[in-house]
Amino acid sequence: MVIGDDALNDSLPTVNSSISDTQKDDSTNQSSLEMMESIIQRLQPQDRHHIRDMIFQRGRISGAMLIMAILLWWISVEKGADRLGDSTIPISQLGGFEFAELSLIVPSIALLATLVMSIGRERGNAVLSNLAGILVILGAFYILEPFGNLLLGTGEMDIQNALFASGRLSLLALLLHFATRFFFEALLLQWVRTWLLSNDIDIFSSNEQNINEGHTDEEVPLA
């Protein structure tokens, strides 16, 4: 009996570890399935082929907006600083940055805020969402600061210079925001497509079946 009890005790850790691994796998699959459903409900692809087209379109738009932001910065800040009166723009009250530095900092804030916001939304993470809100307000402060300096009479800046300064920062921030957003959505759709193919799941056929059944129920019976 002692030998039997020892054998039973030796087998218990193996059984428990197998159950634990199964529970972990189920929890991971459930979390992945929940996030996948959230992505599909928000972006609303029609089928797997549509997912592939959406990945291509969002990747293309993201790349176009990124190069537009780079060209805008090069033309309006790097080459056009003297013509647009950047020398009259006072340094920032928060951090002591010059306008040339802000033209790089503000788009970076927009990129980071969009990325953190998107991850926080998909993960349901309150801390990341809170951090995204802080970054948004910080970026808005830097964008509107030229008008604040104009109202306070800081430096030799006029309303035209303030308008050009805030306008350039706004355009750079918006371009980086949408470039990051579309690229992140393309990555999410690529993950959904890979997950569906690797698990051999077709959720679109079941959705279409439910829709067809709903339309059938709504049909008026013949007299």
C-alpha atoms as one frame of an Amber mdcrd trajectory, in Angstrom:
protein
   0.000   0.000   0.000   2.853   2.346   0.673   4.236   1.801  -2.792   0.795
   2.502  -4.312   0.391   5.656  -2.272   3.831   6.871  -3.341   2.998   6.243
  -6.991  -0.296   8.107  -6.595   1.422  11.052  -4.919   4.025  11.167  -7.699
   1.328  11.278 -10.346  -0.651  14.103  -8.696   1.807  16.930  -9.543   1.809
  15.840 -13.181  -1.997  15.858 -13.338  -2.215  19.227 -11.565   0.368  20.770
 -13.866  -1.521  19.492 -16.907  -4.768  20.978 -15.621  -3.018  24.252 -14.858
  -1.502  24.404 -18.368  -4.904  23.680 -19.896  -6.511  26.446 -17.872  -3.790
  28.869 -18.905  -4.248  27.944 -22.559  -8.022  28.377 -22.279  -7.567  31.753
 -20.594  -5.130  32.896 -23.280  -7.423  31.732 -26.085 -10.403  33.424 -24.448
  -8.491  36.695 -24.105  -7.319  36.516 -27.716 -10.827  35.709 -28.927 -12.300
  38.606 -26.969  -9.763  41.059 -28.377 -10.283  39.697 -31.877 -14.050  40.175
 -31.601 -13.503  43.725 -30.351 -11.264  44.529 -33.326 -13.726  43.043 -35.817
 -16.682  44.889 -34.299 -14.823  48.206 -34.404 -13.228  47.939 -37.862 -16.046
  45.818 -39.367 -14.328  43.724 -42.044 -16.724  41.723 -44.200 -14.621  38.596
 -44.704 -11.018  37.375 -44.787 -10.390  38.856 -48.208 -11.673  42.201 -46.998
  -9.272  42.007 -44.057  -6.377  41.633 -46.501  -7.565  44.663 -48.492  -7.969
  46.707 -45.307  -4.418  45.847 -44.241  -3.104  47.036 -47.608  -5.156  50.232
 -47.605  -4.274  51.223 -44.049  -0.599  50.458 -44.560  -0.546  52.547 -47.727
  -2.329  55.491 -46.096  -0.031  55.305 -43.083   3.073  55.436 -45.249   1.684
  58.331 -47.307   0.903  60.386 -44.221   4.296  59.649 -42.713   6.171  60.913
 -45.766   3.837  63.929 -45.932   4.755  64.795 -42.347   8.474  64.463 -43.112
   8.188  66.652 -46.222   6.107  69.237 -44.379   8.674  69.451 -41.607  11.564
  69.698 -44.063   9.919  72.446 -46.158   8.248  74.528 -43.441  10.706  74.151
 -40.563  14.110  73.066 -41.817  14.084  75.210 -44.981  11.413  77.826 -44.301
  12.269  78.888 -40.762  13.632  82.297 -41.774  10.806  83.128 -44.183   8.123
  82.189 -41.661   9.680  84.157 -38.817  10.589  81.302 -36.502  13.295  83.448
 -34.907  10.593  85.642 -33.349   8.863  82.717 -31.629   9.766  82.662 -27.911
  11.107  79.503 -26.337   8.562  77.292 -24.638   7.711  78.026 -21.022   7.520
  74.288 -20.361  10.939  72.769 -20.965  12.599  75.759 -22.614  12.377  74.277
 -26.110  12.862  76.312 -29.268  10.361  76.024 -32.098  12.646  73.772 -34.158
  12.767  71.351 -31.240   8.995  71.583 -30.695   8.443  70.695 -34.347   9.968
  67.316 -33.520   8.634  66.942 -29.972   4.953  67.614 -30.749   4.683  64.987
 -33.543   6.508  62.523 -31.302   3.981  63.195 -28.545   1.146  62.664 -31.038
   2.682  59.372 -32.172   3.194  58.133 -28.621  -0.255  59.279 -27.458  -1.964
  57.515 -30.356  -0.021  54.319 -29.764  -0.654  54.311 -26.004  -4.323  55.175
 -26.522  -4.796  52.382 -29.052  -3.094  49.781 -26.875  -5.050  50.937 -23.827
  -8.323  50.641 -25.712  -7.623  47.154 -27.053  -6.301  45.904 -23.715  -8.899
  47.707 -21.613  -6.072  49.242 -19.574  -7.062  52.323 -17.534  -3.459  53.316
 -16.773  -2.516  53.488 -20.456  -5.687  55.434 -21.261  -4.862  57.886 -18.472
  -1.330  58.318 -19.821  -2.712  58.932 -23.309  -4.922  61.720 -21.972  -1.919
  63.357 -20.303   0.069  63.224 -23.549  -2.823  64.714 -25.531  -3.094  67.707
 -23.193   0.685  68.166 -23.229   0.735  68.210 -27.025  -2.207  70.647 -27.132
  -0.340  72.957 -24.748   2.693  73.134 -27.027   0.469  73.708 -30.090  -1.493
  76.577 -28.510   1.463  78.118 -26.679   2.357  80.570 -29.516  -1.070  82.206
 -29.126  -0.558  82.320 -25.369   2.752  84.099 -25.871   1.021  86.475 -28.275
  -1.637  87.341 -25.708   0.994  87.845 -23.015   3.105  89.995 -25.327   6.147
  87.729 -25.029   8.775  88.349 -27.709   8.269  90.153 -31.030   5.809  87.693
 -32.517   2.702  88.905 -34.369  -0.540  87.067 -35.022   0.637  85.794 -38.423
   3.728  84.165 -36.930   1.643  82.643 -34.130  -0.842  81.302 -36.667   1.890
  79.765 -38.815   3.611  78.256 -35.774   0.478  76.642 -34.324  -0.722  75.591
 -37.762   2.478  73.757 -38.600   2.547  72.007 -35.242  -1.111  71.017 -35.633
  -0.574  69.588 -39.118   2.491  67.639 -38.037   0.652  66.249 -35.014  -2.412
  65.274 -37.060  -0.351  63.577 -39.764   1.609  61.550 -37.207  -1.605  60.727
 -35.338  -3.356  59.282 -38.377  -0.185  57.604 -39.672   0.235  55.822 -36.337
  -3.463  55.014 -36.061  -3.738  53.452 -39.528  -0.490  51.530 -39.110  -1.601
  50.135 -35.737  -4.965  49.131 -37.201  -3.144  47.390 -40.052  -1.083  45.465
 -37.496  -4.230  44.511 -35.576  -5.947  43.286 -38.739  -2.842  41.341 -39.706
  -2.870  39.694 -36.273  -6.580  38.845 -36.650  -6.012  37.323 -40.078  -3.037
  35.276 -38.844  -4.996  34.120 -35.788  -7.967  33.037 -37.884  -5.781  31.151
 -40.349  -3.705  29.432 -37.673  -6.778  28.330 -35.700  -8.841  27.484 -38.804
 -11.794  29.574 -37.621 -14.274  31.282 -39.920 -16.378  33.652 -37.851 -17.726
  35.505 -40.860 -19.756  32.553 -42.144 -21.461  32.210 -38.758 -22.213  35.938
 -38.723 -23.689  35.787 -42.212 -25.768  32.782 -41.182 -27.130  34.657 -38.168
 -27.972  37.661 -40.343 -29.750  35.463 -42.897 -31.710  33.738 -40.144 -32.700
  37.119 -38.767 -33.957  38.234 -42.179 -35.869  34.970 -42.544 -37.614  35.537
 -39.221 -38.631  39.025 -40.328 -40.322  37.789 -43.508 -44.078  38.093 -43.545
 -45.709  34.672 -43.810 -47.744  34.020 -46.941 -51.493  34.015 -46.519
